[in-house]
Amino acid sequence: MSDNQKPIVEEREHVVIKFAGDSGDGMQFTGIRFSETSAMMGNEVSTFPDYPAEIRAPKGTVGGVSGFQIHIGSSDVITPGDEADVLVALNPAALKANLRWVKKGGTIIVDVDTFTPKNLEKAGWDTDPLHNGLTHEHQLIAAPITSLTKEAVKDLNVDHATALQSRNMFALGIVYWLFHRDLKFTEEYLEKKFKNKHEIAELNRLVLNAGYNYAMNIQLSRTYVIKQAKLEPGKYRYINGNTATAWGLLAAAEKAGLQLFLGSYPITPASEILQEMEARRDLDVIAFQAEDEIAGIVSTIGASFAGKLAATSTSGPGLALKSEALNLAVMLELPIVVIDVQRGGPSTGLPTKPEQSDLLQVLWGRNGESPIVVLAASTPDNCFYYAYLSAKIALEHMTPVVLLTDGYLANGSKPWKIPNLDTLPHIKPNIIKAGELKEYQPYERIPGTFVRRWAIAGTPGYEHVIGGLEKEAVTGHVSYDPENHEHMVIERENKVKEVQKDIPLLEVDGDSEGDLLVIGWGSSYGHIVTAVHELRNEGYKVSHAHFHFINPLPSNTEEVFSKFNKILVAEMNRGQFFRYLRSEYPQFDYRKHTKVQGIPFTVSELKEAIKKNLED
């Protein structure tokens, strides 16, 4: 390209970018800055952070690679994308881990300074991939990022290590120029974040601009523009699933007129919920960091007995520890919300990777007959709504509720329209006030329901027995009577079934009858609905239904299923929802497509699975 020739500006509907490097290279920070800038510029955004579980994996190895994938577009962005249009790889290991996920003809940006014989060996490369033909099908930008970063900050009084920590900003500057992103949002963020460390703010600003100017001057042949999305009018913010979950509980407490209590033990990937609650003491939140998982849920039960909107957050291994106390909440018939941010298992498993493998544990992983309500969020932003509904159901039906999210939802982000509190569903806790009843019986059901009233500890005249022993119907006294035990088991079961009256019907996306219905639940939503829509546009007769209410299931589930010849259940486990549906409605022809790799489905693999089942 000649000196005076301008690059071609190509307009795109959607673009997928992935930043990857060593776990100390700031890839999460870089990805968040790019995605927030894109959201501020009016694009739809979906993200997928991916980082190692080890606190410090060996530097320069594939096991230590940290990544952040962003899908931006002008409409319908509901997944972080399959393959990347642009990969930023700050070392050979990052390229090794992600080369297969770059589209043919896509752009690869590397820090060529890091492609030394030693680093190539640590990454497992036999030869240099920049010269052995492995990248010849891509547009390669081999930038001397390390040396140019040092050059950009040479006039600042910073040491070598501090200077190199800003290499990610140089890469970010290149990508900002490539996609016509405005630097001002990141520059303003840096000023705010490092307001007491002006030298660090200036260092990062200089390197960001150096990367931007480098891209401008190397005469790239093509840049890209993504138009603004047509969003509903309103006030938006960029939010991840954990923050949305915390805010959903905050909104429910405000709507119910109760103080919010969260008793939790830190565990990946749920810890951010506790951190967000700790930051909200201005809203009179009580955030208690317990010494272990058991103390977390037991304190939550105590807070519920004291009249709080009480919740606890955890992940799979922590939920196992909470199971005995969760049974206590079932026996006491007290409202609590348990947030289970699922991760790969069993045991410690893959603590930073997503999986949908806690479903059977949540449904049946306790001793005795122990029914509870189970919900599942499906996008980072609707974690807010389903956390809110979980609290509403718990308070109004006097039952424990488990909300299932996972690491993909917890760490993924979306632009979120901030709702008006007045538009959220009303919440009416079943609290009885002093003097409201002439005669109080703790396990007397409210007429027309199976719900008992909530007598707050210390309310005069409403003293009653609590504990894990079976209660006598109506009076609440300890009872060993066999017929009474069976009666109470059925009462608690019917109370959960009663929730079915308050949840929406199952909706079908596509034709209401046909050959194949694809079923999903939780975080698989975006990938499944995208696959189904693409196949319908290609002429395939396929429909989709997604479950947010797991127990009880929507009342029309059987009716919906009866109109399809085959039902394909896609989930990130070995078939747990598949087994559950088959046990509830055994008369239907179920198929399954499962994945347990610690990464979400891709749209392409789901399309292949759907086509295969259509042909069978």
N, C-alpha and C positions, 0 to 999 in steps of 0.2 A: 504494500500500500504506500502511495506517495505521501510526502510530508503534508500536503494540503488536502489530502483526501480524508473525509470524515467517515467514521465507522457506520455500517448499516445499522439502523435501529429497528429491531424486529419486535413486533407486538405479540405477546403470548397471553393466553388465558390462564395458564397454570405453569408454575416452575417449582422444582424440588431442589433444594440446596442442602448439602451435608457438610458440616465442619467436623474434622476429625484430627486428633493428635494424641499426644501422651496425656495421661490423666492430670498432669500438672500444667498443661498448656492453655487452660482457660477456655476450652471448647464450649462448656455450658454457658459461660458468661457471654461468649461471642455469639452463640446461637440465640440467646435471649435478646441480646441487643439488636440483632438483625430482625428477629420476628416482631419485637415491639415496635421498631421503626416502621416495618411494613404495615403493622396494624394501624399505627398513627397516620400512615399515608393512605389509609382506606382500603387495604387489601384484606381479603379473608385469609386466615392463617390457621394452620394446624401443625403441632410440633411433636417430636418424639425424642427426648433425651435418652441416651444410651451410654452407660458408664460402668466401669468394672466394679466388682464387689469388694475387692481387696482395698484396704486403706491406701496402700502404695505398692501396686504391682511393679515388677522390675521395669525400670525405665527403658523405653525403646522397644519393648516386646509387644507382640500382638495382644497378649492378655492384658496389657495395661492401656489399651487404646480407649479413649473416651470420645463419644460422638454426639452430635446434636443435629437432627434432621428437621428441616422446615419446608412445609408446602405452602406456597402463597399463590393466590389467584384472585380473579375478579368475580368468581361465583362458585358455589357448591364445593367448598374445601372442607371435607369431613374426614379425611385421613391424612397422615403425614407423607403419603405417596409411597410408591413401590421403589422404583429406581431413581437415582439422582441425575438431574440435568447438569449440576455442578458439584464437584467434590473438592473440598479444600483439605489437603493432607499435609500436616506440618512435619511429618517424618516418614521414613519408609514403612514402619509398622502400620501407620494409619492407612497408607495406600494398600498394603497387603490385606488388611482386614476389610477394606471397602471397595476395592477395584471391581469386584463382580457385581456391585450394586449400582454402577454408573452406566447410564444409557449409552448405546453406541452413538458416537458423534458428540457426546457430552463433553463438558469442559472439566479438566483436572488442573487444579492449582497446587503446586508443591513448593516447599522450601528446599530448593536445590542444595543449599548449604548443608543440609542434614543428611544427604545421600552419600555418606562416606562408607568405605569398606566395613568399618566396625559396626555402624548402624544398620547396614544392609544385612550383615551376618546375624545381628541380634533379632532382626525382623523375620529372618528365615528366607531371605532372597538369595538364590545362588548366583544370579547376575543382576546387574542394575536394570530395573524395569523401565527406566527412562530411555534406555538405549537398546533393549533386547526385543523390541517390537510389541510388547504387551500393552503399550499405551498408544500405538500408532493409529488406532481407530477413534481416538479422542483428540480434542483440541487441548494441547498441553501448554500450560503457562508455568515454566520452570523459573521461578523468581528467587533471587538471592535474598530471601526474607530476613535471615539472621544478620547478614552483613549490612543490609540497608536499614534495619532497625537500629543497629549500633551507630550507624552514620547519622541517622535522624536525631539522635539524642546526645550526640557527642559533646554539645555545649552545655548540657545539664550536669549537675554534680551528683551523678548516680553511679553506683557500682555496676560491674558487668552483669551480675546475676539479675539485678533489678531491671536493667535495660532489657534483657532477653525475655523477661516475663511479659513484656508488651508485644511480643511477636504476633500474638493473635490479633491485635488491633491493626497491624499492617495487612494481614490477610483479610480482615473485615473491610478495610479501606478499598482493597481491590474489588471485593464483591459488591460493595456499595456503588462503585463506579460502573461496574458491569450491569447493574440493575437500576441505575438512576435513583438510588436511595439518597435521601437528604442527610447530611452529616450532623445537622443541628440537634437532632433528638439525642444522639449519642453524646455529643459534646455537652449538652445541658445535663445529661445524666452524670457524666464524669465530674462536672463541677459540683453537682449536688452530693454525689457519693463521697468525693474526696475534698469536701469543703474545708477540712482541717489539714489536708495534705496537698497543698497546691502544687507541689513539685510532681507528685504522682499524677495528678490530673493533667498537668501540662505535658508530662512524658507520654501519656496515653493519647492525648490530643495530637501531639506532634507525629506520633507513629501512625495513627489513624489517617491523618492527612497525607503522610508520606506514602502510604499504601494506595490511597486514592489517586495521588498525582502520578505514581509509578504506572498504574493501570492506564491513566490518561495518555501517558507518553510512550508506551511500548507499542502503540499503533495496532491495537486489536481490531479485527475486521468487523466485529459485530457486538452490539450491546442489546439489552432487552428492556422492554417496558411492559408492565402489568397494570392494566387499568384499575381504577377504584371499583370496589364492589358496591352493589346497590343494597345498602343495609337499611333496615328500618330506622326511622328517626328516633333518637334517644341518646342517652349518655352511656358510653361504652368504656370498659377497661379490659386490659389483657389479664387473664386469670388462668391458673392451673387448677387441676381437680382437687388437690388437698385444700387449697385456699377456698375454693368454691364450697367444699364440704363444710369447712369451719364456718363460713358465712351463712350457709343454709341453717345451721344450728343456731347461730346468733339471731337470724331473722325469726326463727320459730320461737325462741325465748321471748323476743320482743312482742311478737303477736300474741303469745299465750299469757303475757304478763308475769313471767317467771324469771328467776335468776338462773343463768346457765352455769352448770358445773361440768368440767371435764376432768376425769381422773384417768391418767394414762401413764404408761411406761414407754420411753422412747424405743422405737423399732422401725427399721427400714422396711417399706417406704412410707410409713404412716407418721413419722415424727413431726413433719411440718404442720400437721393439724394441731398438735400440742403447742408448737411454737407460735402459731397464729393466734391461738386462744390466749397464750401468755401475753401477747402484744395488745390484747383487747381488754385490758383491765379498766380502760376508760368507759367501757360498756358494762361494768360491774360483773365481769366474768370471773369465776373462780377456776383457775387452771392449776391442777395439782399434779406434779410429777412424782409418781409413786415409786417405791423402791423395787417393785416387780409387777408383773402382769396381774397377779392375783390381787394385790393391794389396789391396783388401778380399778378393777371392776367392783371390788368390795366397797371401796370408797364411793363409787358411783351409786351403788345400791343404797348406801347410807344417805347420800345426798337426795336420792329420790324419796326415801322415807321422810326426809326433812322438807319435802315440797319443792325441790329444784327440778328444772329440766336437766336431767342427768345423762351424761354420755361418756363413753370410753372409746379410744381408738387403738387399733392394733393391726398386726398382719397374721398370717397363718399360724406360725408357731405360738404366738401370743394368744391367739384365739383358743388353741388347745389348752393352754394353762387356765384360761378364763372359764372353761366349760362347766366346772363344778359350781362356781358362783353364778354363772348364767342360769343354771338350773334353780338356784336359790331365788333368783328374780322371777322365774316361772312360777315357783311355788308360792312366793309372796304376792304374785300378780301385781308387781310394781312396774311403772313405765321407765325403761331405760333404752338408750340407743347405743348400739355397738357398731362402730365403723370398722370393717375389715378390708384393709387395702391389700389385696392378694398379691402374692409373689410366687416365684418358682420354688418348688419344694421337691421332695419332703425334707424334713429337718431344716438346716440352714439353707440348703438348696442354692437357689440363685436369687439372693436377696435384693438385687437391683434390677431384676428382669421380671416382666409381667407374665402372669399365668392366671387361668380361671379355675384353679384346682381346689378351692375350699368349699365348693357348693355342697357336697355330700356331708362334710364336717358340720357345716352350718345347719343343714336340715336335720341331721340325725346323730351328730357326734357328741351326744350326751347320754348319761344313763337314764333309764326309765322312759316313760312317755313324756316328752318335753317339747311340745309344739311352740314355735315362735314365728313371728312374721318376718319374711325375708324380701328385701328389695334389691335392685341392682341398677346403678347409674350406667349410662352408655356413652357419654361424652364428657370432657373436662368441665364444660360450662354447666351441663345439667346435673352435675354432682350437687350444685346448690339446691335445685328443686327437689331432688330425691332425698337429700338430707333433711330438708324442710318437711317433706311428706312423712319421712320416717319418724320425726319428732311428733308430728300431728297424730299419726296412727298410734304411737306409743302412749301419748297423753290421753287420747280419747277412748282407747280400747284397753287401757291398763295392762299392757303387755310389753315384754322386751321385743325390740325390733333390731334386726341386723341389716345394715346397708353394706352391700358388696361393691367396692370399687377395685382397682388394681393399679400396679405401678405405671402402666401405660396412661391411665386416666389421671393418676395422682400427679405425675410430672409433666404430662402433656398440657399444652395451653391453647386457648382460643380467645378471640375477642368476645366479650360477654356484655350484653345489654343489661345495665343495672335496673332491676325491677322496682316499681313503686310498691312499698310495703302494703299499701291499701289494696292492691290488686291480688295479693297472695291469699290463698284459702284461709278462712277463719279457723282458729284453733280454740276449742273449748275444753279445758281440762276438767275431769270429773272430781274436782275438789269439793268437799262439803265443809261448810263454815260452821263455827260453833253455834249451837242452838238451832241449826237448820232442821235437824231431825229429832223427834221426841225419843225415838228408840233407835240406836245404831247397832247394826249387825255387820261385822266387817266383810263377810263373804255372802251377803245378800246381793243378788243381781239386780241391776236397774231394769225395771219392767220393759219387756220387748227386746232385751239384749242379754248377753252373757257377761256383761261388764260390771265389776264391783266398784263401789265408790272409793275415792282416795281420801283417807283421813290422815292429815299431816300430823307427824309426831308432836306431841305436846298440846294438841287441841283438847280442851276440857270436855269430858263426856264421851270421847271417842277412843279411849284406851282399848287396846286389843293385843292378842298374842301374835308374835312374829317368830320366824324361824323356818328351818328346812323340813320339819316334820309335817306329815299330811294334816290338813285342816278339815274340820267338820264343816259340812255345807252350812251356810248361813252364819253360824255362830263363830266360826274360826277357831274353835278349841282344837287341841291336838286330838286326833282320832286314829285308831287302828282298826276301825270297822271295815271289813272287806268290801261290803256293798257301797259304803260311803267313799272309799278310795276310788272304786271304779266310776262312781258318779262324778267325783271331782276331776278325774282324768278326762272324762268325756266333756265336762263343762269347760275345761281349759282348752280342749281341742275345738269345741264349738265356738269359743270366743275368737279364736284365730280364723276359723272359717267365716265368721260373721264379718270380718274385714272385707271380704269379697264384695259386699254390698257398697263399699265406699271407694272401690278402685275402678278405673275405666275399663271398658271392654277392649279385648285384643283387636288391633286394627291390622288389616292386610294392605300391604303396599303392592299394588298391581291388581290383577284380576282376582276376584273373590273365590274363584274355583279354577281347577285345572289339573295338569299332570304333576307339578312339583311345587311344593311350598318350602322355601328355605327358612329355617328357624335359627335365631340367635338370641343371645342374652348378654347384657353387660357391654364391655368395651369392643366387642366384635362388630358393633353396629355399623360404623363408618365403612369398613371394608366390605361387609356383606351387602349393604344397600348400594354401594357403588358398583359392585360386581353385578348385582341383579339389574340395576338400571342400564348398565352397558349391554348386558345380554338382551334385555327387552328391546333396546334400540337396534340390536342386530337381528331381531325377529324371533328370538326364543320366547317360549311361553313359560314363564317362571314368575313366581310371586315371593314376597318376603313378609315375615311377621317377627317382631322383636319383643322380647319379654323384659319388662322392668319390674313386674310383680311376680315373684317366684313362689312364695307361699303366703296366702293362697294364690293359686293361678286365677287369671280372669275368668269370669263365669261363662263366657262364650267360647272357651278354648276348644272344647270337644266339638262344638258346632263348626268352628273355623276349620279344624283338622278334617272333618268329615267330607269336606268339599274338594279334597285333593287326593290324588291317587298315591302319591309318595311324599314323604316329609324328610327333608335333609336337615340334620342338626349340625351346625358348625360351631365349634367351641375350642378354646385353648386349654384342653385337658384331654383325657383319654375317653371321654364320653359320659360325663357325669349328668349333665342335663338330659342327654339322650336316655340314660337309664331311668331318670326320674320321670320323664314324660311317658316312657314305655310302661312304668309301673302304675301311673295314674290312668292312662288311656291305652291299654294294651292292644286294642283292636286295629290300630293303624300300622301302615307299612313305613317303618322308620329306617332311615339311613344315617350315617354319621361321617363327618369330615373333621378330623382333630389335628391339633398341632401343639407340641410341648417343646419348643426350642428356645423359649425365653424371648422371643420376638413376636410381634403381631402377625396375623395373616397378611398376605399380599393379595391385591385384587386379582392379579393374574392367576394365582394358584386356586383361588375360590372359583373363578370362572371355569377353569378346567374341571374342577370337582363337580360343579353344577352341570356342565355339559355331559360329563360322564354319567351322572345319575339320570339325566333326561333321556339318554340313549339306552340305558339298561332296561 
